[in-house]
Amino acid sequence: MDITTRNFFRLLRAGAFGKQEKVEPMSACKWRKTMQLAIVHGVEMETYQGIEVLSDQFFIQRIPADIRTEWANKAYATDGRVASKRPELNKHMQKKMDDLQTKGDAASTEYAVMEQLVFLANALLTDMGWVKQLLELGEVLRERSNGVNREQLETLIKQLGMIRMVRLESALLVELMGMQVEELPFFTDPSKIQVQTFASAIPHGQEQLRFSQGKDIFVHTSNVSAVLWNARRSARFFRFDPLGSVTNLISSFTNSLTNIEE
């Protein structure tokens, strides 16, 4: 994890949970990259609040005024936006949600937590806004974990086949959101998960895989590297959710085919 990513998560933890951590010194260029990370992941407000929480620190005070002003403008421009839409799930993940709705009370705390676990799993597999989803899961746990029936929640996790994926999510909550294992109302052993392996990909959003059709009868991809990138990412999560990884890769190919002109 590079310095911009480390400082990004320090600001995020400070803004969302009030964590007091020392930021590392960075150049103006790197501070701008950190701001861009916040924008890409939709956490402009939370990271800017982190700047305000840590405002007494020398290196926070050294953030160039133009970057800080731009950051504030983007943060407050999104402050009043409508709550994020329900994530669009592929068929595999949607089936998990459908199963979840038939197995319990949709108004229960266990359902609320399990729903966020499913949304985060989907975001990790697709690399679409997973930092925001991780933050939202952390916020739900901070607010409602005391009211969770652990046995009921763990039963849901097992029924949905998400034991290994939830272990990964637990590790991300502990390592990146600064939560304590004791705060997590589900089984976890984050020490065995190499979080850095996943965090190293944070600065990059998913390259969209596009197919097109020329004058001939063959279908072409406009980005060969995107094909390999999607395959590698799916392989990375295979041990946590084998079926989800495969169906996500197939889904990305299927969705990209809609770009072909009829």
C-alpha positions in Angstrom: 0.0 0.0 0.0 1.6 3.3 -1.1 1.7 6.5 1.0 -1.3 8.1 -0.7 -3.5 5.1 0.0 -2.3 4.9 3.7 -3.1 8.6 4.2 -6.4 8.1 2.4 -7.6 5.5 4.9 -6.3 7.6 7.8 -8.5 10.5 6.7 -11.4 8.1 6.2 -11.1 6.6 9.6 -10.7 10.0 11.2 -13.7 11.5 9.4 -16.1 8.5 9.8 -15.1 7.2 13.2 -13.1 10.0 14.8 -9.8 8.0 14.8 -6.7 10.0 15.7 -3.8 8.9 13.6 -0.6 10.6 12.4 -0.6 11.3 8.7 2.6 11.1 6.7 4.1 14.0 4.9 3.3 14.2 1.2 3.9 16.5 -1.7 1.2 18.6 -3.3 1.0 16.1 -6.2 0.4 13.2 -3.8 -2.2 15.1 -1.8 -4.1 15.7 -5.0 -3.9 12.0 -5.8 -5.3 11.3 -2.4 -8.2 13.7 -3.1 -8.8 11.9 -6.4 -9.0 8.6 -4.5 -11.7 10.1 -2.3 -13.6 11.3 -5.4 -13.3 8.0 -7.2 -14.7 6.1 -4.2 -17.4 8.6 -3.3 -16.1 9.5 0.1 -15.2 13.2 -0.4 -17.2 14.3 2.6 -15.8 11.7 5.0 -12.2 12.3 4.0 -12.6 16.0 4.2 -14.1 15.6 7.6 -10.9 13.7 8.4 -8.9 16.7 7.4 -10.9 18.8 9.9 -10.6 16.2 12.7 -6.8 16.1 12.2 -6.4 19.8 11.5 -4.0 20.3 14.4 -1.4 18.1 12.8 1.5 19.8 11.1 1.4 17.9 7.9 -2.4 18.4 7.5 -1.8 22.1 7.8 0.8 21.8 5.0 -1.9 20.7 2.5 -1.8 23.3 -0.3 -4.7 25.8 0.1 -6.0 25.3 -3.4 -6.2 21.5 -2.9 -7.9 21.9 0.4 -10.4 24.4 -1.0 -11.2 22.1 -4.0 -11.6 19.2 -1.6 -14.0 21.1 0.5 -16.0 22.3 -2.5 -16.4 18.7 -3.7 -17.2 17.4 -0.2 -20.0 19.9 0.5 -21.3 19.6 -3.1 -22.1 16.0 -2.3 -23.2 16.5 1.2 -26.9 16.9 0.3 -27.0 14.3 -2.4 -29.6 11.6 -2.4 -28.6 8.4 -0.6 -26.7 6.0 -2.7 -28.9 3.7 -4.8 -29.3 0.0 -4.0 -26.3 -1.7 -5.7 -27.0 -3.5 -8.9 -26.3 -7.2 -8.4 -25.5 -10.0 -10.8 -27.8 -13.0 -10.8 -25.7 -14.9 -8.4 -25.7 -12.1 -5.8 -29.3 -11.3 -6.4 -30.2 -14.9 -5.6 -28.4 -14.5 -2.3 -30.6 -11.4 -1.6 -33.7 -13.2 -2.6 -32.8 -16.2 -0.3 -32.1 -13.7 2.5 -35.5 -12.1 2.2 -37.3 -15.4 2.5 -35.3 -16.5 5.5 -36.0 -13.7 8.0 -37.6 -10.4 9.0 -36.4 -7.7 6.6 -36.7 -5.2 9.5 -34.4 -7.1 11.8 -30.9 -6.0 12.7 -29.5 -9.3 11.5 -31.1 -8.7 8.0 -29.6 -5.1 7.9 -26.1 -6.4 8.6 -26.4 -9.4 6.3 -27.6 -7.1 3.5 -24.6 -4.9 3.9 -22.3 -8.0 3.8 -23.9 -9.1 0.5 -23.6 -5.6 -1.0 -19.9 -5.4 0.0 -19.2 -8.9 -1.4 -20.7 -7.8 -4.7 -18.7 -4.5 -4.6 -15.5 -6.5 -4.0 -16.1 -8.9 -6.9 -16.9 -6.1 -9.3 -14.5 -3.4 -7.9 -17.4 -0.9 -8.0 -17.4 1.4 -5.0 -16.3 -1.2 -2.5 -14.5 1.3 -0.2 -17.8 3.2 0.2 -19.6 -0.1 0.9 -17.0 -1.1 3.4 -17.5 2.2 5.2 -21.3 1.8 5.2 -20.9 -1.7 6.7 -18.7 -0.3 9.4 -21.2 2.4 10.2 -24.1 -0.1 10.4 -22.0 -2.2 12.8 -21.1 0.7 14.9 -24.7 1.7 15.2 -26.4 -1.7 15.5 -24.0 -4.5 16.4 -25.1 -4.5 20.0 -28.5 -5.5 18.9 -27.4 -8.4 16.7 -28.3 -12.0 17.6 -24.9 -13.5 16.7 -26.3 -17.0 16.3 -29.0 -15.9 13.9 -26.5 -13.8 11.9 -24.0 -16.6 11.6 -26.8 -19.0 10.6 -27.7 -16.6 7.7 -24.0 -16.3 6.7 -23.7 -20.1 6.5 -27.0 -20.5 4.6 -25.9 -18.0 2.0 -22.5 -19.7 1.7 -20.5 -16.6 2.6 -18.3 -17.9 5.4 -15.0 -17.3 3.6 -16.1 -14.0 2.0 -17.3 -12.7 5.4 -13.8 -13.5 6.8 -12.3 -11.4 4.1 -14.7 -8.6 4.9 -13.9 -8.9 8.6 -10.2 -8.5 7.8 -10.8 -5.4 5.7 -12.9 -3.9 8.5 -10.1 -4.4 11.0 -7.2 -3.4 8.8 -8.7 -0.6 6.8 -11.5 0.8 8.9 -9.7 0.4 12.2 -12.4 -1.7 13.9 -11.7 -4.2 16.7 -12.5 -7.9 16.3 -14.7 -7.6 19.3 -16.9 -5.1 17.5 -17.7 -7.6 14.8 -20.9 -9.7 15.6 -19.9 -12.6 13.4 -17.1 -15.2 13.4 -13.8 -14.0 12.1 -10.1 -14.7 12.0 -8.7 -11.7 10.1 -5.1 -12.5 11.0 -5.0 -15.2 8.2 -6.1 -12.8 5.5 -3.5 -10.9 3.6 -5.3 -7.6 3.4 -2.4 -5.8 1.7 -2.9 -8.0 -1.4 -6.4 -6.5 -1.9 -5.6 -3.0 -0.7 -2.8 -2.7 -3.3 -5.5 -2.4 -6.0 -7.4 0.4 -4.3 -6.3 3.3 -6.5 -7.7 1.7 -9.6 -11.3 1.4 -10.6 -12.4 -1.4 -12.8 -11.5 -1.0 -16.5 -14.7 -1.6 -18.4 -14.6 -4.5 -20.7 -16.0 -3.4 -24.1 -16.8 -5.5 -27.1 -17.4 -4.1 -30.6 -18.2 -5.5 -34.0 -16.6 -4.2 -37.1 -17.5 -4.8 -40.7 -16.6 -8.5 -40.5 -18.6 -11.1 -38.6 -16.2 -11.3 -35.6 -16.6 -9.6 -32.2 -13.6 -7.7 -30.9 -12.5 -6.4 -27.5 -11.4 -2.8 -27.4 -9.1 -3.5 -24.4 -7.3 -6.7 -24.2 -5.7 -5.8 -20.9 -9.2 -5.4 -19.4 -9.9 -9.0 -20.3 -6.8 -10.2 -18.4 -7.6 -7.7 -15.5 -11.1 -9.1 -15.1 -9.8 -12.7 -15.1 -7.1 -12.0 -12.6 -9.5 -10.2 -10.3 -12.0 -13.0 -10.4 -9.2 -15.5 -9.7 -8.1 -13.4 -6.7 -11.5 -13.9 -5.0 -12.0 -17.5 -6.1 -11.0 -19.0 -2.8 -13.4 -16.7 -0.9 -16.4 -17.2 -3.3 -15.8 -19.6 -6.1 -19.3 -19.5 -7.7 -19.5 -15.7 -7.2 -16.1 -15.2 -8.9 -17.0 -17.2 -11.9 -20.5 -15.7 -12.3 -19.1 -12.2 -11.9 -16.6 -12.8 -14.7 -19.3 -14.3 -17.0 -21.6 -11.3 -16.1 -18.9 -8.8 -17.0 -18.5 -10.5 -20.4 -22.3 -10.7 -20.9 -22.9 -7.0 -20.0 -20.1 -5.9 -22.3 -21.7 -7.6 -25.3 -24.6 -5.2 -25.1 -22.2 -2.6 -26.7 -22.3 -4.5 -30.0 -24.3 -2.7 -32.6 -27.1 -4.8 -33.9 
